[in-house]
Amino acid sequence: MTHSTVIIGFGFIGKAHYDCLTRLGIPVTGIVDQPTEQLEAFVAARGLRLYSDWQEAISDPDVQVIHNCTPNALHQVINSAAIEAGKHIFSEKPLGIDAQETAQQWRLAQRSAVKHAVNFTYRGYPLVHELRALIQQGTLGDIRFIKGHYLQDWLLFPTDYSWRLHANREETRAVADIGSHLVDLARFVTGLNPRSVYASFETVYEERYLPAGQVKAFEVSEASSETYPVFTEDQASLLIDFGTAKANFEVSQVAAGHKNDLFIEVFGTRGSARWHQERPEELQLGFRDQPNQTIVKSNLLAPTAQPFMHYPAGHPEGYPDAMSNVIRTFHESLSGGASPFATFEDGHIAAQVIEAAVQSQQSKAAVELSESAV
Ligand code: SOE
């Protein structure tokens, strides 16, 4: 059974959601965004409804699922309203601006029957599931160390622009935007939870140039001569204590040459494993007492990994496929399917790490995560 779905926010990521939903045959019935000529033509050609605002979409009795693809500052208000209206909610990450916002949403979600998810896209790759299965089976022994990075270069120049650059001093940018994926991925594959965070942030450009016109994420835009202050980090180093394993993560949006370079390596007492988002069909295993191995996507992957591959080995599947896998599992869960996607609880835990990172940067000391902020 499919559920009629509305996408709120139709920028880079809202369009990516639309592509996935359409490909999955899930009926997108409407969109909420500023009505431009281009958007009006888009919805008219597809028979979609263009809502004037998100409240109108959420109060529409014909809508069952909301995909919240708005900027971070709107996540809490829209997600909370959706839950209160009894709509299933698939939210973009980070779930909120701070852990207070995410705790409130997680609390609300727990009291409700609606399904809730946060778009931690990288849970959607088959080799990520294979890595999780290998760790669960004990192939790598006890996990003691996690090393990872998420590096991009789309904000390398002071003339590069994104709405994300306007975050205020209490927020983070690179850590919330992409570091949050790394935190979720580490939790997902190891099953371990973060306990404390030590962070060091660096803002390479404390002043940047406003764009001359409309800008799209990842695209080079023409800059104006007008500047604005930037309060958030371009790059960060994070030391996270996951209890029995320590983690060392690097995050940057000004790392020349790195496009969407998410990498994780997990070290156990018997072996190690590494996975790289830009080579998603391979998982490399390292051992001391047997030859190292590269596992490539095949129908011999763990049973839990197989539902995440739709094309046979040798037919590469990438980012849009992983995202559609996450969206598919969420929509299947509405009719009783399994829930390997990240929920609002996972979104809240990532937010606790982000908030602890901000506090650590300010205090220059490690910050403990509270047992439960909910
Ligand atoms: C921009 O950094 C961005 O689009 C993130 O917002 C996404 O979460 C990530 O998957 C790709 O990069």
Residues whose N, C-alpha, C, O or C-beta is under 5 A from the ligand:
A	BS01	SOE	D177
